[in-house]
Amino acid sequence: MPQHLLSLERLLQFHDALITSDGQHTDGALPLSQDQQLSRAIVDNHRFNCLLWAEEDLARRLDVPDSAIAANKRAIDGFNQKRNDATERIDEALLNHLASIVPQATASQNSETPGAMIDRLSILALKTYHMRLQTLRRDVDDQHRRRCAEKLELLLEQRRDLSLALERVLSGCVSGETYFKVYRQFKMYNDPSLNPQLYGKASPQ
């Protein structure tokens, strides 16, 4: 993929930077692409993944009332929908740039979209960051730190492999050897017209 469209090196740097700045990273500080819509979608996707991570931790608490956990679960549901929406916007922005490229007759469809892969890289950035923190804890024994160090190495390997896979997919799309489609998430449980627990209990007109 041309560097002016999306730099994978900057993408990985951005994922790390947003986590360590507690979500206060500004969009212009580390430009991801000359395409503002693409950059915005990537920023939103990662920010909502960061918010999801925090809420998932809070939802596991045992020292708070059930109402607090219910609030966490509702926040998780909302952030997850926005994260998925941002993933689709990433794919849409990429497809706009690829619109003039006609796939070759022998082109293969990649079942996982670049947006989904970028979303997975975002989650891996969070996993590696928090696993690294576990290796630095002083309130646990050496065995705990060693186990976490081993897991960290596997996460880093997975992140490298996935970034290379994403680069291959994007390059293949540019050359016409690969293509992908955007399929809507259709989160039925979030749609009042599709979730029977919502439309079935709607107040009569």
N, C-alpha and C positions, 0 to 999 in steps of 0.2 A: 504494500500500500504506500502511495506517495507520502513522504514525510510531511508535506504541507497539509495533508488531510488528517492524519492521525499518527502521532509518534508513540510507539509502544513503550519506549524508554521513559518518555514523559508521563505516560499513563501510569506506569508502575510507581514512578516518583510521586505523582499526584496522590495515588491511593495511600501511600505511606504518610505523606505530608498532612492530609486531611485528618487522619487518625491522631497523629501526635499533636495537632493543633486544636483538638476537641471540637472539630467541625467548624472552626472559624476561618478556614482557608478561603481566601478570596479567589474568585474565578480568574482574574487577570494576572495573579501572581505567577502562575505556571500554565501558560497557554498550551492546551492540548491539541488544538486544531484551529485552522483559519475559519472553519465553519462554526459559527457561534451556536447554532442549534445543536450540533453534535457535542460541542464542549458542554453546553448547558445540560444536556441529557445525561452525559457521563458524570458530571458533578452531582446532579440530583440523584442518580442511581446510587452513587457511593455514599452520599450523605444519608439517604434513607436506610442503607445497609448499616451505617454506623448507629443510627437511631434505633434500628431493630435490635442490634446487638445489645445495646444498653437495656432496652425494655425486656429482652429475653432473660437477661441476668436478674432483673428486678422481679420478673414473674415467678422465679424459683424461690423467693423468700418464704420462710416459714414463720416469721415473727411479726407478721402484719395481718390485719383483718382481710377476709375474703374479698371485701369490696375493693381493696387496693390491688389485689391480683386481677380482679375483673377489669379494673381500669387499665392495667398493663396489657391484658389480652386484647382489649379494644384498641389500644394504641398500636399494638403489634399488627392487628388486622389492617388498620389504616395505613401504616407505614409500608406494609408488604404490598398493598395494592399500588401505592405510589411508586414503590421500587419497580414493580412489574411494568407499570406505565412508562417509566423512564427507560427501561430496557427496550421496550418496543420503539420508543422515540429514537434511541441509538440506531436501531436497525433501519428505521425509516430514513434517517439522515444519511446513513451509508448508502442505502438503495438509491436515494436521489442522486448521489455522486456517481453511482454505477449505472445509471439509467441508459447512458449512451453505449454501454458495452454489451454486445450481443454474445451470449454464451456459445461456445463451440458446440458442434453436434455431439461431441463425445464428453461434454462437460458433466460433472457429477454434482448432485445436490448435497450440500452439507446439511445434515439433519439438525445440527445445533447452530443457531445463528451467531454472528459476531457479538451482538448485543448480549446474548446469554453467556457467552464466553467472558465478556468484559464484566458481567455481573458476577461470575464465578471468581474472576481475578480480584474483584473487590472484596468478596467474602474471604478469599485466601489471604489477602492483605491483613484483614482483621484477625484471622486465625493465627498468622505468623506473629503479629504484634503481641497479641495476648499470650501466646505460648512462650514467646521470648521473655515476657514479664515473669512467667512462672519459673523460668530458669534462674532468675535473679532474686527470688524470694529468700529471705533469711529466717522465716518462721517455719520452714519445713526442713526435712532431712535431705542428705545428699542423694538418696535413692529417688526421691521425688524430682529433684532437679535433673538428675541423669535421664529419667524417663521422659521428662518434658524436653530435654535437649535432643533426644532421639526423635521425638515427634516433630520438633521444630525442623530438623534436617529433612524429614519426609515432606513437610509442608512447603519448605523452600524448593525442594526438588519438583514437587507438583506444580508450584507456581511458575517455575522456569519452563517446565514442559508445556504447560497450558499457554504461556505467552508465546512460545515458539509455534504451537499449533494454531493460535490465533493469527500469527504473522503469515503462516502458510495459507490459511483460509482467505485472508484479505488479499494476499498476492495472487492467489488463484482466481479470485473474483475479478481483479484488475486485468488479468491475462485472458479471462474468458474460460478458464479450465474448470472453474467452480462457480456455483451460484447458491443462493439461499432464498427462502421465502419468509415472510412475516406472518405468523399465525396468531390471531388474537388470543389473549389468555382466557377470556370468557369465565371470569371468576363468578360462578353462579351464586355462591353463598353471599356475595356482596351486592347482588342485584335484587332489590325488593320485588321485582316482577318475575324473578326466576327461583327464588328461595321459598319453598312452601312454608317454612316456619315464619316467613315475613308476610307473603301475600295471602296465606291462608288465615292469618289473624288480623288482616286489615279491617279497619272499622267500616261498617256498611255505609254506603253513600246515602 
